Amino acid sequence: MGNADLIARIAASIRRERARAGMSQTELARRAGLAKSTLSQLEAGTGNPSVETLWSLGAALDVPFSRLVDPPRAGVRVVRAGEGPATRSEQAEYVATLLASCPPNARRDVYRVTAEPDDPHLSDPHMPGTTEHVVLSTGRALAGPQDDPVELAPGDYVAYPGDAPHVFRALAPGTTAIFVMEHT
């Protein structure tokens, strides 16, 4: 999927979820901490939202991040390495690629994250009741609560509250991890 296709899908998803929530653009922008002009551009498909912006919008709309980048669908789905809807961070060399979104009535999303050892990816709290599960695939990283992250090596697993400030920081080049976002 090309970047233009992803941006068009995100634009349609934001409009759909805002309408579902019965919110004006002004109200959604206020709740997400965005300028109304930024939200208007995103809904028109002329913006290029960061991971942080999409998580803020998801929290304001009370929907998982995945519902904004890849609505749930049925059937077998294979995502090859290097494919899938990828969203970049504004803060760090950090890319989150959605691997699986939740089917209706389930609240779990799976991501492959690639990160480089520069600035950490600091995440604001997600929706209440969110837990993040991380399995480090390659490299080394710090992951978990911002005030007490855990150092991970390949194959290590950590779970922590995603509804509190948290961090992911690559400590080695080419760090990759699988994230499972669980929403209750």
Order of alpha helices (4+ residues) and beta strands (2+ residues): alpha-alpha-alpha-alpha-alpha-beta-beta-beta-beta-beta-beta-beta-beta-beta-beta
